[in-house]
Amino acid sequence: MVTDNKSLKKYGRVFGFQVYRGIRLDKNAQQTMAIPFGLIFSIILIVVFIVIAGIAINHFLDLGEDVEVGTFYRDLQEAVDKAWNSQSSEFDFKIDLPSGITHVCFANLKEDINGESLFYSQIKNYEFYEANIFLIPPEKASGYEWDLIEHLKLEEITRTSNPYCVSVSKDLRIKKDFYDKEVIIE
């Protein structure tokens, strides 16, 4: 509010309120402008909280896929260990992986490649890792593209096709004969 006398000439009084060019100049006029600002600020805060909540939920869903891949590797190792510890064994292992992963491949990257070049082109970068199982396509495996499953007779598994790949829609056949020292996966 203006209080000097020169400026008062521009102002007038209407019903006891100071008015300048049709705009009411008092505390109530300022309060009516504060309500929309507070409302807009509240809406902005609500939108920010909703976006942050969406990001957090998406992160936890991605963690669920990571856990699913890790659980697959652990369960497969346990199934192989179960067959390896028995005198002879033969059973099916259900492949349970996140959507987007199409094949599970077993490969001996230290030997000659004689399988499908499409699968090999996706796992050849892991040649220097100590690994024998790979998920195809690797980018859908959430950072768990490969692992090492112990007690596998890899030479036998990859004899006809290296890498040996199985579609995730099928089951793995885990078997160990009486005189075998290691487990074969078909």
C-alpha positions as CSV (number, residue, x, y, z in Angstrom):
1,M,0.0,0.0,0.0
2,V,1.2,3.4,-0.9
3,T,1.1,6.1,1.8
4,D,2.7,9.2,0.3
5,N,0.4,12.1,-0.6
6,K,1.5,12.3,-4.3
7,S,0.4,8.7,-4.9
8,L,-2.9,9.1,-3.2
9,K,-4.2,11.2,-6.0
10,K,-4.1,8.1,-8.2
11,Y,-6.1,6.1,-5.7
12,G,-9.7,6.5,-4.8
13,R,-11.9,5.1,-2.1
14,V,-14.9,2.8,-2.9
15,F,-16.9,1.6,0.1
16,G,-14.0,2.3,2.4
17,F,-11.4,0.3,0.3
18,Q,-8.5,1.9,-1.5
19,V,-8.9,1.3,-5.3
20,Y,-6.3,1.9,-8.0
21,R,-7.6,1.6,-11.6
22,G,-10.3,-0.8,-10.5
23,I,-8.0,-3.0,-8.4
24,R,-8.8,-3.3,-4.7
25,L,-5.7,-2.7,-2.6
26,D,-6.1,-4.3,0.8
27,K,-5.1,-7.4,2.8
28,N,-8.2,-9.3,1.6
29,A,-7.2,-8.9,-2.0
30,Q,-3.8,-10.4,-1.3
31,Q,-5.4,-13.3,0.5
32,T,-7.5,-14.2,-2.5
33,M,-4.3,-14.4,-4.6
34,A,-2.7,-16.6,-1.9
35,I,-5.3,-19.4,-2.1
36,P,-4.7,-20.2,-5.8
37,F,-0.9,-20.2,-5.2
38,G,-1.2,-22.5,-2.3
39,L,-3.5,-24.8,-4.3
40,I,-1.1,-24.8,-7.3
41,F,1.8,-25.6,-4.9
42,S,-0.1,-28.4,-3.3
43,I,-0.9,-29.9,-6.7
44,I,2.7,-29.7,-7.8
45,L,3.8,-31.5,-4.6
46,I,1.2,-34.2,-5.1
47,V,2.4,-34.8,-8.7
48,V,6.0,-35.0,-7.5
49,F,5.1,-37.5,-4.8
50,I,3.2,-39.7,-7.3
51,V,6.1,-39.6,-9.8
52,I,8.6,-40.6,-7.0
53,A,6.2,-43.4,-5.9
54,G,6.0,-44.7,-9.5
55,I,9.7,-44.8,-9.8
56,A,10.1,-46.7,-6.5
57,I,7.4,-49.2,-7.6
58,N,9.1,-49.8,-10.9
59,H,12.4,-50.3,-9.2
60,F,11.0,-52.9,-6.9
61,L,9.3,-54.7,-9.8
62,D,12.7,-54.8,-11.5
63,L,14.2,-56.3,-8.4
64,G,11.6,-59.1,-8.6
65,E,12.9,-60.1,-12.0
66,D,16.4,-60.1,-10.7
67,V,15.4,-62.3,-7.9
68,E,13.6,-64.7,-10.3
69,V,16.8,-65.1,-12.4
70,G,18.9,-65.7,-9.3
71,T,16.4,-68.2,-8.0
72,F,16.5,-70.1,-11.3
73,Y,20.3,-70.4,-11.1
74,R,20.1,-71.5,-7.4
75,D,17.3,-74.1,-8.0
76,L,19.1,-75.5,-11.1
77,Q,22.4,-75.9,-9.0
78,E,20.4,-77.6,-6.3
79,A,18.8,-80.0,-8.8
80,V,22.2,-80.8,-10.4
81,D,23.7,-81.4,-6.9
82,K,20.8,-83.7,-6.0
83,A,21.4,-85.8,-9.2
84,W,25.2,-85.7,-8.6
85,N,24.9,-86.9,-5.0
86,S,22.7,-89.9,-6.0
87,Q,23.9,-93.1,-7.6
88,S,21.7,-92.6,-10.6
89,S,18.9,-90.1,-11.3
90,E,16.7,-88.8,-14.1
91,F,14.1,-86.1,-13.7
92,D,12.7,-83.0,-15.4
93,F,13.5,-79.4,-14.2
94,K,11.0,-76.7,-15.0
95,I,12.5,-73.5,-16.4
96,D,10.9,-70.5,-14.6
97,L,12.4,-67.2,-15.9
98,P,11.1,-63.7,-16.5
99,S,9.3,-62.9,-19.7
100,G,11.6,-61.8,-22.5
101,I,14.2,-64.6,-21.9
102,T,13.7,-67.1,-24.7
103,H,16.5,-69.7,-24.3
104,V,18.8,-71.2,-21.7
105,C,22.1,-72.2,-23.3
106,F,24.9,-74.4,-22.0
107,A,28.3,-73.7,-23.7
108,N,31.9,-74.7,-23.4
109,L,33.5,-71.6,-24.7
110,K,37.0,-73.1,-24.5
111,E,36.1,-75.6,-27.2
112,D,35.2,-75.2,-30.9
113,I,31.7,-73.7,-31.6
114,N,29.5,-76.0,-33.7
115,G,26.0,-74.8,-32.7
116,E,23.8,-72.0,-34.0
117,S,25.8,-68.9,-34.7
118,L,22.8,-66.7,-33.5
119,F,23.1,-68.0,-30.0
120,Y,26.9,-67.9,-30.0
121,S,27.0,-64.3,-31.2
122,Q,25.1,-63.3,-28.1
123,I,27.3,-65.2,-25.6
124,K,30.8,-65.0,-27.2
125,N,31.6,-61.9,-25.1
126,Y,31.6,-64.1,-21.9
127,E,34.5,-66.3,-23.2
128,F,36.8,-65.1,-20.5
129,Y,34.4,-65.6,-17.6
130,E,34.2,-68.9,-15.8
131,A,30.7,-69.7,-17.0
132,N,28.8,-72.6,-18.6
133,I,25.1,-71.4,-18.6
134,F,23.8,-68.4,-20.4
135,L,20.4,-66.7,-20.8
136,I,19.3,-65.5,-24.2
137,P,18.9,-62.6,-24.9
138,P,21.4,-61.4,-22.4
139,E,20.0,-57.9,-22.1
140,K,16.7,-59.3,-20.6
141,A,18.6,-61.1,-17.8
142,S,19.0,-58.0,-15.7
143,G,22.7,-58.3,-15.2
144,Y,22.7,-62.1,-14.6
145,E,23.4,-63.2,-18.1
146,W,25.6,-66.1,-17.1
147,D,26.6,-68.4,-14.3
148,L,28.7,-71.4,-13.5
149,I,26.8,-74.6,-12.6
150,E,29.1,-77.2,-11.1
151,H,29.1,-80.9,-11.6
152,L,28.0,-80.8,-15.2
153,K,29.5,-83.1,-17.9
154,L,29.8,-80.2,-20.3
155,E,31.7,-82.1,-23.0
156,E,28.8,-84.5,-23.3
157,I,26.1,-81.8,-23.2
158,T,27.8,-79.8,-25.9
159,R,29.1,-82.7,-28.0
160,T,26.5,-82.3,-30.8
161,S,25.8,-78.6,-30.4
162,N,28.0,-76.0,-28.7
163,P,26.2,-74.0,-27.4
164,Y,23.4,-76.3,-26.5
165,C,20.3,-74.2,-26.2
166,V,16.8,-75.1,-24.8
167,S,13.7,-73.0,-25.2
168,V,12.3,-71.7,-21.9
169,S,8.9,-73.2,-22.8
170,K,10.4,-76.7,-22.4
171,D,11.8,-78.5,-19.4
172,L,15.4,-79.5,-18.8
173,R,16.1,-83.2,-18.5
174,I,18.6,-83.8,-15.7
175,K,20.2,-87.2,-15.6
176,K,23.1,-89.1,-14.2
177,D,23.7,-92.8,-14.9
178,F,25.1,-95.2,-12.4
179,Y,28.7,-95.1,-13.7
180,D,28.7,-91.3,-14.5
181,K,30.7,-88.9,-12.3
182,E,29.0,-85.8,-13.6
183,V,25.4,-84.8,-14.5
184,I,24.1,-84.5,-18.1
185,I,21.4,-82.0,-19.1
186,E,19.3,-82.7,-22.2
